[in-house]
């Protein structure tokens, strides 16, 4: 009987020690779940872009900034790029859509070049060009082996 009473007291003590997550912990776990969901969406879109055309990195129409989907797509392409002898980065911006398409296309190519250099690809392998004739808002990589 004494052992049963001790077991009951220990069980009640353990039940009373159960921690309830604080409001901050609950919010932090929700934020982490949302961030994981966003990363999964970015990875899914990058994989779709890579499957459609691995060497075409899309940009927003009015932006020269590399977006997270473009960065993820370049990350998928990095193994091929690291073994390449030459890499031509051609920035595209359609001249009928944007007033200074030349500057925008050059900035897009430079953004991709900078990302590749930060990823460890030597600048001596990378050549930058621009194109304002095709109705694209992207950067195309031409990999020379």
MOLIN-V354900 format. One record per residue. N is the residue number from 1. RES is the residue in one letter. SS is DSSP state (H for helix, E for strand, L for the rest). Layout:
n=[N,N]
res=[RES,RES]
ss=[SS,SS]
This chain:
n=[1,2,3,4,5,6,7,8,9,10,11,12,13,14,15,16,17,18,19,20,21,22,23,24,25,26,27,28,29,30,31,32,33,34,35,36,37,38,39,40,41,42,43,44,45,46,47,48,49,50,51,52,53,54,55,56,57,58,59,60,61,62,63,64,65,66,67,68,69,70,71,72,73,74,75,76,77,78,79,80,81,82,83,84,85,86,87,88,89,90,91,92,93,94,95,96,97,98,99,100,101,102,103,104,105,106,107,108,109,110,111,112,113,114,115,116,117,118,119,120,121,122,123,124,125,126,127,128,129,130,131,132,133,134,135,136,137,138,139,140,141,142,143,144,145]
res=[X,X,X,X,X,X,X,X,X,X,X,X,X,X,X,X,X,X,X,X,X,X,X,X,X,X,X,X,X,X,X,X,X,X,X,X,X,X,X,X,X,X,X,X,X,X,X,X,X,X,X,X,X,X,X,X,X,X,X,X,X,X,X,X,X,X,X,X,X,X,X,X,X,X,X,X,X,X,X,X,X,X,X,X,X,X,X,X,X,X,X,X,X,X,X,X,X,X,X,X,X,X,X,X,X,X,X,X,X,X,X,X,X,X,X,X,X,X,X,X,X,X,X,X,X,X,X,X,X,X,X,X,X,X,X,X,X,X,X,X,X,X,X,X,X]
ss=[L,H,H,H,H,H,H,H,H,H,H,H,H,H,H,H,L,L,L,L,L,L,H,H,H,H,H,H,H,H,H,H,H,H,H,H,H,H,H,H,H,H,H,H,H,H,H,H,H,H,H,H,L,L,L,E,E,E,L,L,L,L,L,L,L,L,L,H,H,H,H,H,H,H,H,H,H,H,H,H,H,H,H,L,L,E,E,E,E,E,E,E,E,L,L,L,L,L,L,L,H,H,H,H,H,H,H,H,H,H,H,H,H,H,H,H,H,H,L,L,L,L,H,H,H,E,E,E,E,E,E,L,L,L,L,L,E,E,E,E,E,E,E,E,L]
